[in-house]
Amino acid sequence: MKRRELIQAGLLATGAVAFAACNKTQVSNDEFTITPKQTAQYEFSTPMPFNHKSIDDLSEINSKIKKSQITTVYNNTPLPLGSRFNQWIQVNRGENYNIKSYEDFAQYVKYSIGNGFKFVYLMNSPKPFSENDFNTFKDEFKYLLDFLYQIGVRDIKVGNTQVATLINDITQNSFNLSASTAFEYHNNSQYSYLFKNYPNFDLIDVSNDENHNFKFLKALANAFPDKKLELMVNECCIKGCPARISHISELNFCAFNCQKIKDEYGLLHFFIKTGAIYPWNLEYYSSIGINNFKFSALAAMGSRANPIDMSYLKKYLEITEHGTDIATVNDFFNKIFTFPITNRDDIKLTELKSYLPDIKHFIKYGDKCALRCNSECNYCELCAKRTQNFLDT
């Protein structure tokens, strides 16, 4: 056999071995299973309230639970103070006229830190900006970074690589960065390239659409063992929202009309197709090394600019601690997720569980949701119908 033929034969043999290995890996992937087990205490982050009593309430909740702890609070300057950035750098979520200066803001940051909470400042707008745009707020931005450092803040959440670049250039990497869900990244390569440019990232807030994609989450955890993964548990935005980035960038201007979807499919169907994580499923995430979770501010409980009602996160953490027997269907839909689906206080949450989507379905098929939903799979629709029939009886 000639040398060229030997080389070709060797390549073909190598290719066959590689193909076999690939094929074997694929078989293993199809057999992916998770044994639910809490592997560490669940750590939760939540919006920082702008009053001392509500911050004290967070400490009070912590004193009564063991499986979970609220460890981190986050926020940024509310409107009208935050309007100086025009939704660049940071997203504004409501008005609070009691916060008239950075000093007003700082008192609650310091009080939170003094009570043992880590504080994260949100610069998580995904809205891109030009150099001319930046020149309109760069002095304010530099002042804010310096002010945050002076009051003891060391963590900033970003949703835009421009913001990450500016923070690191201006402060010489003085802050730890975390990746907001606003990045809307959906593969390992995006995170890998991000971290090569910005090594001071230490946490990933995974896109809400990937909350039930266990194969992706496991792969992400394996690829970046030095980064914590955090999942948002109560963000009731439907999977596949076509306007999430623009919606985050400008909440009220030309807003995408979610109500049209709710009107067509029904509120229960909409809720079931969100990325919401139910309290009794946390141990599945913990089993693959994810123990960090996040509460978003719910409008019905007060905007992030003025969160005052801690009852929704308290109830969620109580169910995590004690199980579903302590809660009703009304607690679940109305108090935790603020979805007015039903007002039934006569039905225990335990009775509802079997009608809602089973997490095992997503462990097996969650990586295929983007491909199969509305074409080959109608699992969530069937769950919505079964749940509605149960609630109607």
C-alpha atoms as a printed R data frame, in Angstrom:
    type eleno elety resid chain resno       x      y      z
1   ATOM     1    CA   MET     A     1   0.000  0.000  0.000
2   ATOM     2    CA   LYS     A     2   1.341  3.398 -0.941
3   ATOM     3    CA   ARG     A     3   2.110  6.011  1.728
4   ATOM     4    CA   ARG     A     4  -0.844  8.191  0.669
5   ATOM     5    CA   GLU     A     5  -3.172  5.193  0.867
6   ATOM     6    CA   LEU     A     6  -1.833  4.325  4.311
7   ATOM     7    CA   ILE     A     7  -2.470  7.870  5.499
8   ATOM     8    CA   GLN     A     8  -5.991  7.817  4.053
9   ATOM     9    CA   ALA     A     9  -6.675  4.448  5.669
10  ATOM    10    CA   GLY     A    10  -5.417  5.816  8.996
11  ATOM    11    CA   LEU     A    11  -7.623  8.887  8.718
12  ATOM    12    CA   LEU     A    12 -10.624  6.769  7.872
13  ATOM    13    CA   ALA     A    13  -9.951  4.523 10.849
14  ATOM    14    CA   THR     A    14  -9.501  7.531 13.122
15  ATOM    15    CA   GLY     A    15 -12.722  9.000 11.762
16  ATOM    16    CA   ALA     A    16 -14.564  5.752 12.394
17  ATOM    17    CA   VAL     A    17 -13.332  5.673 16.001
18  ATOM    18    CA   ALA     A    18 -14.273  9.328 16.487
19  ATOM    19    CA   PHE     A    19 -17.708  8.702 14.978
20  ATOM    20    CA   ALA     A    20 -18.214  5.726 17.261
21  ATOM    21    CA   ALA     A    21 -17.191  7.801 20.271
22  ATOM    22    CA   CYS     A    22 -19.524 10.592 19.170
23  ATOM    23    CA   ASN     A    23 -22.316  8.105 18.682
24  ATOM    24    CA   LYS     A    24 -21.687  6.604 22.112
25  ATOM    25    CA   THR     A    25 -21.789 10.039 23.681
26  ATOM    26    CA   GLN     A    26 -25.091 10.730 21.958
27  ATOM    27    CA   VAL     A    27 -26.594  7.535 23.339
28  ATOM    28    CA   SER     A    28 -25.452  8.519 26.818
29  ATOM    29    CA   ASN     A    29 -26.956 11.978 26.320
30  ATOM    30    CA   ASP     A    30 -30.332 10.466 25.477
31  ATOM    31    CA   GLU     A    31 -30.218  8.524 28.740
32  ATOM    32    CA   PHE     A    32 -29.600 11.685 30.779
33  ATOM    33    CA   THR     A    33 -31.227 11.416 34.198
34  ATOM    34    CA   ILE     A    34 -31.111 13.376 37.442
35  ATOM    35    CA   THR     A    35 -31.625 12.044 40.948
36  ATOM    36    CA   PRO     A    36 -33.126 14.880 43.011
37  ATOM    37    CA   LYS     A    37 -30.985 15.817 45.994
38  ATOM    38    CA   GLN     A    38 -30.222 19.056 47.806
39  ATOM    39    CA   THR     A    39 -26.433 19.315 47.764
40  ATOM    40    CA   ALA     A    40 -26.045 22.692 49.520
41  ATOM    41    CA   GLN     A    41 -28.112 25.425 51.090
42  ATOM    42    CA   TYR     A    42 -30.118 27.315 48.469
43  ATOM    43    CA   GLU     A    43 -28.930 30.916 48.137
44  ATOM    44    CA   PHE     A    44 -31.463 33.475 46.933
45  ATOM    45    CA   SER     A    45 -31.115 37.025 45.675
46  ATOM    46    CA   THR     A    46 -33.974 39.508 45.713
47  ATOM    47    CA   PRO     A    47 -34.552 43.230 45.042
48  ATOM    48    CA   MET     A    48 -33.277 45.504 47.793
49  ATOM    49    CA   PRO     A    49 -36.145 47.388 49.472
50  ATOM    50    CA   PHE     A    50 -35.805 51.115 50.062
51  ATOM    51    CA   ASN     A    51 -36.894 50.956 53.670
52  ATOM    52    CA   HIS     A    52 -35.268 49.493 56.740
53  ATOM    53    CA   LYS     A    53 -38.301 47.525 57.908
54  ATOM    54    CA   SER     A    54 -38.502 45.471 54.712
55  ATOM    55    CA   ILE     A    55 -34.774 44.753 54.888
56  ATOM    56    CA   ASP     A    56 -35.362 43.609 58.477
57  ATOM    57    CA   ASP     A    57 -38.202 41.408 57.150
58  ATOM    58    CA   LEU     A    58 -35.691 39.627 54.899
59  ATOM    59    CA   SER     A    59 -33.524 38.901 57.941
60  ATOM    60    CA   GLU     A    60 -36.605 37.676 59.790
61  ATOM    61    CA   ILE     A    61 -37.434 35.258 56.963
62  ATOM    62    CA   ASN     A    62 -33.874 33.921 57.090
63  ATOM    63    CA   SER     A    63 -34.130 33.275 60.810
64  ATOM    64    CA   LYS     A    64 -37.040 30.878 60.294
65  ATOM    65    CA   ILE     A    65 -35.696 28.668 57.498
66  ATOM    66    CA   LYS     A    66 -32.728 26.345 57.094
67  ATOM    67    CA   LYS     A    67 -32.826 24.872 53.596
68  ATOM    68    CA   SER     A    68 -32.582 28.329 52.004
69  ATOM    69    CA   GLN     A    69 -31.197 31.755 52.796
70  ATOM    70    CA   ILE     A    70 -31.648 35.140 51.170
71  ATOM    71    CA   THR     A    71 -27.993 36.057 50.788
72  ATOM    72    CA   THR     A    72 -27.989 38.848 48.196
73  ATOM    73    CA   VAL     A    73 -29.987 41.984 47.460
74  ATOM    74    CA   TYR     A    74 -29.772 43.942 44.227
75  ATOM    75    CA   ASN     A    75 -31.080 47.178 42.782
76  ATOM    76    CA   ASN     A    76 -30.089 50.448 41.130
77  ATOM    77    CA   THR     A    77 -31.104 54.062 41.427
78  ATOM    78    CA   PRO     A    78 -34.821 54.382 40.622
79  ATOM    79    CA   LEU     A    79 -36.525 57.108 38.617
80  ATOM    80    CA   PRO     A    80 -36.320 60.057 38.512
81  ATOM    81    CA   LEU     A    81 -32.699 59.908 39.776
82  ATOM    82    CA   GLY     A    82 -31.820 57.079 37.384
83  ATOM    83    CA   SER     A    83 -33.226 58.913 34.348
84  ATOM    84    CA   ARG     A    84 -29.820 60.535 33.811
85  ATOM    85    CA   PHE     A    85 -28.693 57.381 31.979
86  ATOM    86    CA   ASN     A    86 -31.692 57.286 29.609
87  ATOM    87    CA   GLN     A    87 -31.951 53.457 29.946
88  ATOM    88    CA   TRP     A    88 -28.328 53.073 28.816
89  ATOM    89    CA   ILE     A    89 -26.151 51.325 31.386
90  ATOM    90    CA   GLN     A    90 -29.068 50.489 33.680
91  ATOM    91    CA   VAL     A    91 -32.735 49.596 33.299
92  ATOM    92    CA   ASN     A    92 -35.179 51.663 35.312
93  ATOM    93    CA   ARG     A    93 -38.040 49.842 37.000
94  ATOM    94    CA   GLY     A    94 -40.384 52.397 38.483
95  ATOM    95    CA   GLU     A    95 -40.315 55.653 40.427
96  ATOM    96    CA   ASN     A    96 -39.265 56.422 43.961
97  ATOM    97    CA   TYR     A    97 -39.191 60.118 44.789
98  ATOM    98    CA   ASN     A    98 -37.688 59.438 48.206
99  ATOM    99    CA   ILE     A    99 -34.387 58.549 46.537
100 ATOM   100    CA   LYS     A   100 -33.264 62.017 45.511
101 ATOM   101    CA   SER     A   101 -29.513 61.482 45.611
102 ATOM   102    CA   TYR     A   102 -26.861 58.779 45.612
103 ATOM   103    CA   GLU     A   103 -26.520 59.353 49.353
104 ATOM   104    CA   ASP     A   104 -30.203 58.479 49.786
105 ATOM   105    CA   PHE     A   105 -29.600 55.295 47.822
106 ATOM   106    CA   ALA     A   106 -26.446 54.469 49.767
107 ATOM   107    CA   GLN     A   107 -28.124 54.384 53.164
108 ATOM   108    CA   TYR     A   108 -30.103 51.276 52.171
109 ATOM   109    CA   VAL     A   109 -27.076 49.645 50.584
110 ATOM   110    CA   LYS     A   110 -25.086 50.166 53.761
111 ATOM   111    CA   TYR     A   111 -27.978 48.959 55.916
112 ATOM   112    CA   SER     A   112 -28.293 45.801 53.819
113 ATOM   113    CA   ILE     A   113 -24.560 45.094 53.950
114 ATOM   114    CA   GLY     A   114 -24.612 45.762 57.696
115 ATOM   115    CA   ASN     A   115 -27.331 43.126 58.042
116 ATOM   116    CA   GLY     A   116 -25.188 40.519 56.331
117 ATOM   117    CA   PHE     A   117 -26.480 40.760 52.769
118 ATOM   118    CA   LYS     A   118 -24.277 41.014 49.725
119 ATOM   119    CA   PHE     A   119 -25.302 43.916 47.499
120 ATOM   120    CA   VAL     A   120 -25.171 43.881 43.689
121 ATOM   121    CA   TYR     A   121 -25.660 47.069 41.674
122 ATOM   122    CA   LEU     A   122 -27.596 46.564 38.450
123 ATOM   123    CA   MET     A   123 -26.095 47.942 35.253
124 ATOM   124    CA   ASN     A   124 -27.931 45.288 33.293
125 ATOM   125    CA   SER     A   125 -29.446 47.167 30.388
126 ATOM   126    CA   PRO     A   126 -28.844 45.325 27.095
127 ATOM   127    CA   LYS     A   127 -29.385 48.573 25.196
128 ATOM   128    CA   PRO     A   128 -26.377 49.319 22.923
129 ATOM   129    CA   PHE     A   129 -25.050 52.872 22.680
130 ATOM   130    CA   SER     A   130 -22.756 54.888 20.450
131 ATOM   131    CA   GLU     A   131 -19.734 56.907 21.511
132 ATOM   132    CA   ASN     A   132 -21.832 60.063 21.164
133 ATOM   133    CA   ASP     A   133 -24.429 58.506 23.472
134 ATOM   134    CA   PHE     A   134 -21.740 57.636 26.004
135 ATOM   135    CA   ASN     A   135 -20.397 61.181 25.999
136 ATOM   136    CA   THR     A   136 -23.771 62.382 27.301
137 ATOM   137    CA   PHE     A   137 -23.454 60.396 30.519
138 ATOM   138    CA   LYS     A   138 -19.800 59.376 30.911
139 ATOM   139    CA   ASP     A   139 -19.037 61.843 33.719
140 ATOM   140    CA   GLU     A   140 -22.070 60.654 35.671
141 ATOM   141    CA   PHE     A   141 -21.103 57.044 34.997
142 ATOM   142    CA   LYS     A   142 -17.553 57.534 36.263
143 ATOM   143    CA   TYR     A   143 -18.853 59.322 39.341
144 ATOM   144    CA   LEU     A   144 -21.304 56.487 40.057
145 ATOM   145    CA   LEU     A   145 -18.589 53.829 39.794
146 ATOM   146    CA   ASP     A   146 -16.370 55.760 42.187
147 ATOM   147    CA   PHE     A   147 -19.270 56.324 44.579
148 ATOM   148    CA   LEU     A   148 -20.222 52.644 44.606
149 ATOM   149    CA   TYR     A   149 -16.662 51.632 45.397
150 ATOM   150    CA   GLN     A   150 -16.447 54.154 48.220
151 ATOM   151    CA   ILE     A   151 -19.573 52.793 49.938
152 ATOM   152    CA   GLY     A   152 -18.297 49.209 49.805
153 ATOM   153    CA   VAL     A   153 -20.010 47.845 46.696
154 ATOM   154    CA   ARG     A   154 -17.836 45.354 44.818
155 ATOM   155    CA   ASP     A   155 -20.364 43.580 42.582
156 ATOM   156    CA   ILE     A   156 -22.089 44.807 39.410
157 ATOM   157    CA   LYS     A   157 -24.458 42.899 37.157
158 ATOM   158    CA   VAL     A   158 -24.229 43.753 33.458
159 ATOM   159    CA   GLY     A   159 -26.220 42.827 30.350
160 ATOM   160    CA   ASN     A   160 -24.082 44.460 27.686
161 ATOM   161    CA   THR     A   161 -20.401 43.943 26.799
162 ATOM   162    CA   GLN     A   162 -19.980 47.691 26.243
163 ATOM   163    CA   VAL     A   163 -20.785 48.280 29.897
164 ATOM   164    CA   ALA     A   164 -18.408 45.507 31.009
165 ATOM   165    CA   THR     A   165 -15.605 47.060 28.942
166 ATOM   166    CA   LEU     A   166 -16.169 50.516 30.385
167 ATOM   167    CA   ILE     A   167 -16.320 49.285 33.978
168 ATOM   168    CA   ASN     A   168 -13.054 47.360 33.630
169 ATOM   169    CA   ASP     A   169 -11.269 50.137 31.712
170 ATOM   170    CA   ILE     A   170 -12.306 52.877 34.128
171 ATOM   171    CA   THR     A   171 -11.790 50.931 37.369
172 ATOM   172    CA   GLN     A   172  -8.968 48.550 36.356
173 ATOM   173    CA   ASN     A   173 -11.107 45.488 37.106
174 ATOM   174    CA   SER     A   174 -11.985 46.671 40.617
175 ATOM   175    CA   PHE     A   175 -15.459 45.103 40.510
176 ATOM   176    CA   ASN     A   176 -16.706 41.542 40.257
177 ATOM   177    CA   LEU     A   177 -19.077 41.232 37.322
178 ATOM   178    CA   SER     A   178 -22.070 38.951 36.880
179 ATOM   179    CA   ALA     A   179 -23.885 38.162 33.639
180 ATOM   180    CA   SER     A   180 -27.523 39.231 33.553
181 ATOM   181    CA   THR     A   181 -30.307 37.208 31.961
182 ATOM   182    CA   ALA     A   182 -30.517 40.246 29.662
183 ATOM   183    CA   PHE     A   183 -27.568 38.901 27.666
184 ATOM   184    CA   GLU     A   184 -29.959 36.218 26.384
185 ATOM   185    CA   TYR     A   185 -27.111 33.797 25.744
186 ATOM   186    CA   HIS     A   186 -28.105 30.279 24.770
187 ATOM   187    CA   ASN     A   187 -24.869 28.337 24.251
188 ATOM   188    CA   ASN     A   188 -21.583 27.662 25.988
189 ATOM   189    CA   SER     A   189 -19.486 29.373 23.322
190 ATOM   190    CA   GLN     A   190 -21.075 32.749 24.011
191 ATOM   191    CA   TYR     A   191 -20.100 32.529 27.678
192 ATOM   192    CA   SER     A   192 -16.654 31.186 26.846
193 ATOM   193    CA   TYR     A   193 -15.862 34.126 24.569
194 ATOM   194    CA   LEU     A   194 -17.313 36.534 27.137
195 ATOM   195    CA   PHE     A   195 -15.079 35.260 29.932
196 ATOM   196    CA   LYS     A   196 -11.934 35.352 27.779
197 ATOM   197    CA   ASN     A   197 -12.432 39.109 27.453
198 ATOM   198    CA   TYR     A   198 -13.715 39.700 30.980
199 ATOM   199    CA   PRO     A   199 -12.172 37.226 33.453
200 ATOM   200    CA   ASN     A   200 -13.705 39.028 36.458
201 ATOM   201    CA   PHE     A   201 -17.144 37.482 35.867
202 ATOM   202    CA   ASP     A   202 -18.050 35.180 38.764
203 ATOM   203    CA   LEU     A   203 -21.767 34.455 38.248
204 ATOM   204    CA   ILE     A   204 -24.138 33.732 35.361
205 ATOM   205    CA   ASP     A   205 -27.832 34.571 35.493
206 ATOM   206    CA   VAL     A   206 -29.016 32.111 32.864
207 ATOM   207    CA   SER     A   207 -31.629 33.200 30.331
208 ATOM   208    CA   ASN     A   208 -35.154 32.458 31.501
209 ATOM   209    CA   ASP     A   209 -35.788 30.385 28.363
210 ATOM   210    CA   GLU     A   210 -33.165 27.863 29.517
211 ATOM   211    CA   ASN     A   211 -34.570 27.248 33.002
212 ATOM   212    CA   HIS     A   212 -35.886 23.829 31.978
213 ATOM   213    CA   ASN     A   213 -33.033 22.901 29.644
214 ATOM   214    CA   PHE     A   214 -31.230 20.593 32.047
215 ATOM   215    CA   LYS     A   215 -28.725 19.243 29.550
216 ATOM   216    CA   PHE     A   216 -27.612 22.781 28.745
217 ATOM   217    CA   LEU     A   217 -27.475 23.743 32.424
218 ATOM   218    CA   LYS     A   218 -25.397 20.695 33.276
219 ATOM   219    CA   ALA     A   219 -23.042 21.387 30.359
220 ATOM   220    CA   LEU     A   220 -22.730 25.033 31.442
221 ATOM   221    CA   ALA     A   221 -21.913 24.015 35.005
222 ATOM   222    CA   ASN     A   222 -19.284 21.569 33.737
223 ATOM   223    CA   ALA     A   223 -17.745 24.084 31.335
224 ATOM   224    CA   PHE     A   224 -17.392 26.845 33.962
225 ATOM   225    CA   PRO     A   225 -16.948 25.222 37.387
226 ATOM   226    CA   ASP     A   226 -15.511 28.474 38.775
227 ATOM   227    CA   LYS     A   227 -18.696 30.439 37.936
228 ATOM   228    CA   LYS     A   228 -21.894 30.207 39.935
229 ATOM   229    CA   LEU     A   229 -25.097 29.678 37.958
230 ATOM   230    CA   GLU     A   230 -28.200 31.520 39.144
231 ATOM   231    CA   LEU     A   231 -31.733 30.878 37.887
232 ATOM   232    CA   MET     A   232 -34.731 33.206 38.148
233 ATOM   233    CA   VAL     A   233 -37.595 31.308 39.775
234 ATOM   234    CA   ASN     A   234 -40.576 33.638 39.433
235 ATOM   235    CA   GLU     A   235 -40.129 35.532 36.159
236 ATOM   236    CA   CYS     A   236 -43.397 34.792 34.401
237 ATOM   237    CA   CYS     A   237 -42.346 35.730 30.894
238 ATOM   238    CA   ILE     A   238 -43.399 33.170 28.309
239 ATOM   239    CA   LYS     A   239 -40.653 31.055 26.771
240 ATOM   240    CA   GLY     A   240 -39.782 32.245 23.295
241 ATOM   241    CA   CYS     A   241 -40.795 35.875 23.854
242 ATOM   242    CA   PRO     A   242 -39.702 37.619 20.643
243 ATOM   243    CA   ALA     A   243 -39.215 41.000 22.300
244 ATOM   244    CA   ARG     A   244 -37.372 40.298 25.524
245 ATOM   245    CA   ILE     A   245 -34.271 42.415 24.800
246 ATOM   246    CA   SER     A   246 -36.172 45.418 23.480
247 ATOM   247    CA   HIS     A   247 -38.664 45.058 26.324
248 ATOM   248    CA   ILE     A   248 -35.873 45.125 28.902
249 ATOM   249    CA   SER     A   249 -34.250 48.119 27.195
250 ATOM   250    CA   GLU     A   250 -37.399 50.247 27.092
251 ATOM   251    CA   LEU     A   251 -40.120 48.859 29.315
252 ATOM   252    CA   ASN     A   252 -42.976 51.164 28.329
253 ATOM   253    CA   PHE     A   253 -42.000 52.534 24.922
254 ATOM   254    CA   CYS     A   254 -43.403 50.467 22.022
255 ATOM   255    CA   ALA     A   255 -43.880 47.598 24.461
256 ATOM   256    CA   PHE     A   256 -44.626 44.133 23.105
257 ATOM   257    CA   ASN     A   257 -48.253 43.238 23.795
258 ATOM   258    CA   CYS     A   258 -48.153 40.036 25.872
259 ATOM   259    CA   GLN     A   259 -51.873 40.349 26.477
260 ATOM   260    CA   LYS     A   260 -52.623 39.191 22.940
261 ATOM   261    CA   ILE     A   261 -50.971 35.862 23.719
262 ATOM   262    CA   LYS     A   262 -52.798 35.565 27.045
263 ATOM   263    CA   ASP     A   263 -56.118 36.336 25.365
264 ATOM   264    CA   GLU     A   264 -55.599 33.713 22.669
265 ATOM   265    CA   TYR     A   265 -54.257 30.854 24.765
266 ATOM   266    CA   GLY     A   266 -55.601 31.684 28.205
267 ATOM   267    CA   LEU     A   267 -53.811 32.832 31.340
268 ATOM   268    CA   LEU     A   268 -53.167 29.331 32.666
269 ATOM   269    CA   HIS     A   269 -51.654 28.180 29.364
270 ATOM   270    CA   PHE     A   270 -49.434 31.295 29.359
271 ATOM   271    CA   PHE     A   271 -48.272 30.604 32.921
272 ATOM   272    CA   ILE     A   272 -47.436 26.965 32.257
273 ATOM   273    CA   LYS     A   273 -45.307 27.932 29.248
274 ATOM   274    CA   THR     A   274 -43.145 30.301 31.297
275 ATOM   275    CA   GLY     A   275 -39.771 29.410 32.766
276 ATOM   276    CA   ALA     A   276 -41.122 29.515 36.325
277 ATOM   277    CA   ILE     A   277 -39.386 27.131 38.729
278 ATOM   278    CA   TYR     A   278 -41.656 25.550 41.319
279 ATOM   279    CA   PRO     A   279 -40.307 25.269 44.892
280 ATOM   280    CA   TRP     A   280 -40.512 21.458 44.971
281 ATOM   281    CA   ASN     A   281 -38.209 21.186 41.948
282 ATOM   282    CA   LEU     A   282 -35.180 23.013 43.380
283 ATOM   283    CA   GLU     A   283 -33.511 19.746 44.424
284 ATOM   284    CA   TYR     A   284 -33.233 18.700 40.770
285 ATOM   285    CA   TYR     A   285 -31.153 21.795 40.068
286 ATOM   286    CA   SER     A   286 -29.144 21.323 43.236
287 ATOM   287    CA   SER     A   287 -28.305 17.789 42.120
288 ATOM   288    CA   ILE     A   288 -26.409 19.196 39.102
289 ATOM   289    CA   GLY     A   289 -24.657 21.820 41.210
290 ATOM   290    CA   ILE     A   290 -27.002 24.803 40.884
291 ATOM   291    CA   ASN     A   291 -27.920 26.227 44.281
292 ATOM   292    CA   ASN     A   292 -28.285 29.937 43.457
293 ATOM   293    CA   PHE     A   293 -31.711 31.308 42.626
294 ATOM   294    CA   LYS     A   294 -33.215 34.714 42.073
295 ATOM   295    CA   PHE     A   295 -36.515 36.447 42.766
296 ATOM   296    CA   SER     A   296 -37.558 39.158 40.363
297 ATOM   297    CA   ALA     A   297 -39.702 42.066 41.500
298 ATOM   298    CA   LEU     A   298 -43.372 41.437 40.799
299 ATOM   299    CA   ALA     A   299 -45.398 44.479 39.817
300 ATOM   300    CA   ALA     A   300 -48.336 43.381 41.945
301 ATOM   301    CA   MET     A   301 -46.076 43.475 45.023
302 ATOM   302    CA   GLY     A   302 -44.553 46.876 44.279
303 ATOM   303    CA   SER     A   303 -42.062 47.682 41.551
304 ATOM   304    CA   ARG     A   304 -38.332 47.207 42.010
305 ATOM   305    CA   ALA     A   305 -38.158 50.949 42.643
306 ATOM   306    CA   ASN     A   306 -40.162 50.435 45.809
307 ATOM   307    CA   PRO     A   307 -40.526 46.772 46.831
308 ATOM   308    CA   ILE     A   308 -42.412 46.639 50.102
309 ATOM   309    CA   ASP     A   309 -44.251 43.308 50.198
310 ATOM   310    CA   MET     A   310 -42.062 40.313 51.007
311 ATOM   311    CA   SER     A   311 -44.959 37.852 51.218
312 ATOM   312    CA   TYR     A   312 -44.428 36.223 47.828
313 ATOM   313    CA   LEU     A   313 -40.826 35.232 48.495
314 ATOM   314    CA   LYS     A   314 -41.655 34.300 52.085
315 ATOM   315    CA   LYS     A   315 -44.331 31.873 50.891
316 ATOM   316    CA   TYR     A   316 -42.028 30.417 48.217
317 ATOM   317    CA   LEU     A   317 -39.292 29.783 50.783
318 ATOM   318    CA   GLU     A   318 -41.776 28.341 53.302
319 ATOM   319    CA   ILE     A   319 -42.961 25.803 50.710
320 ATOM   320    CA   THR     A   320 -39.319 24.984 49.935
321 ATOM   321    CA   GLU     A   321 -38.730 24.447 53.636
322 ATOM   322    CA   HIS     A   322 -41.888 22.605 54.686
323 ATOM   323    CA   GLY     A   323 -43.470 21.203 51.523
324 ATOM   324    CA   THR     A   324 -46.676 21.844 49.609
325 ATOM   325    CA   ASP     A   325 -49.036 20.780 52.415
326 ATOM   326    CA   ILE     A   326 -48.738 24.226 53.992
327 ATOM   327    CA   ALA     A   327 -50.019 26.089 50.922
328 ATOM   328    CA   THR     A   328 -53.175 26.376 48.858
329 ATOM   329    CA   VAL     A   329 -53.701 26.759 45.125
330 ATOM   330    CA   ASN     A   330 -54.467 30.415 45.806
331 ATOM   331    CA   ASP     A   331 -51.105 30.839 47.546
332 ATOM   332    CA   PHE     A   332 -49.353 29.354 44.544
333 ATOM   333    CA   PHE     A   333 -50.969 31.294 41.709
334 ATOM   334    CA   ASN     A   334 -51.888 34.588 43.356
335 ATOM   335    CA   LYS     A   335 -49.419 35.108 46.181
336 ATOM   336    CA   ILE     A   336 -46.199 33.650 44.757
337 ATOM   337    CA   PHE     A   337 -46.499 34.270 41.015
338 ATOM   338    CA   THR     A   338 -49.278 36.924 41.087
339 ATOM   339    CA   PHE     A   339 -51.169 35.205 38.279
340 ATOM   340    CA   PRO     A   340 -54.931 35.603 38.950
341 ATOM   341    CA   ILE     A   341 -55.793 32.171 37.558
342 ATOM   342    CA   THR     A   342 -57.998 31.059 40.431
343 ATOM   343    CA   ASN     A   343 -58.805 32.119 43.963
344 ATOM   344    CA   ARG     A   344 -59.272 28.629 45.388
345 ATOM   345    CA   ASP     A   345 -58.204 28.461 49.006
346 ATOM   346    CA   ASP     A   346 -60.112 25.189 49.406
347 ATOM   347    CA   ILE     A   347 -57.582 23.198 47.344
348 ATOM   348    CA   LYS     A   348 -54.197 22.255 48.758
349 ATOM   349    CA   LEU     A   349 -51.180 22.846 46.551
350 ATOM   350    CA   THR     A   350 -50.320 19.173 47.030
351 ATOM   351    CA   GLU     A   351 -53.427 18.255 45.022
352 ATOM   352    CA   LEU     A   352 -52.459 20.560 42.150
353 ATOM   353    CA   LYS     A   353 -48.867 19.339 41.705
354 ATOM   354    CA   SER     A   354 -49.622 16.274 39.614
355 ATOM   355    CA   TYR     A   355 -51.497 18.352 37.028
356 ATOM   356    CA   LEU     A   356 -48.712 20.856 36.436
357 ATOM   357    CA   PRO     A   357 -45.809 20.009 34.094
358 ATOM   358    CA   ASP     A   358 -43.582 17.272 35.506
359 ATOM   359    CA   ILE     A   359 -39.945 18.323 35.795
360 ATOM   360    CA   LYS     A   360 -38.922 14.863 34.574
361 ATOM   361    CA   HIS     A   361 -40.382 15.724 31.172
362 ATOM   362    CA   PHE     A   362 -37.983 18.655 30.874
363 ATOM   363    CA   ILE     A   363 -35.034 16.665 32.174
364 ATOM   364    CA   LYS     A   364 -35.613 14.342 29.222
365 ATOM   365    CA   TYR     A   365 -36.790 16.779 26.557
366 ATOM   366    CA   GLY     A   366 -35.999 20.308 27.794
367 ATOM   367    CA   ASP     A   367 -33.103 20.688 25.375
368 ATOM   368    CA   LYS     A   368 -35.530 20.129 22.498
369 ATOM   369    CA   CYS     A   369 -38.213 22.643 23.539
370 ATOM   370    CA   ALA     A   370 -36.992 25.301 21.122
371 ATOM   371    CA   LEU     A   371 -37.103 22.788 18.268
372 ATOM   372    CA   ARG     A   372 -40.250 20.799 19.003
373 ATOM   373    CA   CYS     A   373 -42.644 23.244 20.680
374 ATOM   374    CA   ASN     A   374 -45.653 24.027 18.487
375 ATOM   375    CA   SER     A   375 -44.469 21.511 15.896
376 ATOM   376    CA   GLU     A   376 -44.008 18.063 17.431
377 ATOM   377    CA   CYS     A   377 -44.777 18.584 21.120
378 ATOM   378    CA   ASN     A   378 -47.906 19.827 22.874
379 ATOM   379    CA   TYR     A   379 -47.063 18.648 26.380
380 ATOM   380    CA   CYS     A   380 -47.559 22.066 28.034
381 ATOM   381    CA   GLU     A   381 -50.906 22.566 26.286
382 ATOM   382    CA   LEU     A   382 -52.113 19.207 27.589
383 ATOM   383    CA   CYS     A   383 -50.937 20.114 31.102
384 ATOM   384    CA   ALA     A   384 -52.813 23.414 30.884
385 ATOM   385    CA   LYS     A   385 -56.019 21.640 29.845
386 ATOM   386    CA   ARG     A   386 -55.706 19.032 32.585
387 ATOM   387    CA   THR     A   387 -54.980 21.698 35.189
388 ATOM   388    CA   GLN     A   388 -57.924 23.823 34.059
389 ATOM   389    CA   ASN     A   389 -60.267 20.822 34.201
390 ATOM   390    CA   PHE     A   390 -59.034 20.065 37.708
391 ATOM   391    CA   LEU     A   391 -59.573 23.652 38.871
392 ATOM   392    CA   ASP     A   392 -63.047 23.753 37.319
393 ATOM   393    CA   THR     A   393 -64.272 20.666 39.160
